[in-house]
Amino acid sequence: MSQSYNRGLIEDFSRWREFSAGMWAWIFHKFTGWVLVGYLFTHIAVLSTALSGATAYTNTIQALESLLVVRILEVGLLAVAVFHILNGLRLLFVDLGVGLEAQDRSFYASLILTGVIVVASVPTFLSGVSL
């Protein structure tokens, strides 16, 4: 028989401190998935400027790439994509029964590896930006 949690009339939002690494991995994976879906629509919107001609597309890309905020958003997109990929691989291995006892450590490893990759890529993303 399953137990249920009586939330009462008002949800207790202080329970986030009780979350385990697995819950945080699930939350981050869902969040990064939705961010990637949102980016897909932005990407399609920018690519649709090519319908107006090559010059319009080139001008749009050059205008966007010259903005510092766009470069910072690109770094954020890289962080989201890398974490989503690494956590997805972690979940694949867990589903295959590999590393079941090290789920927390593998989640933290995916966070650290994401951070290392993103920090190492920042100079590349920010090169050529006019302030």
Order of alpha helices (4+ residues) and beta strands (2+ residues): alpha-alpha-alpha-alpha
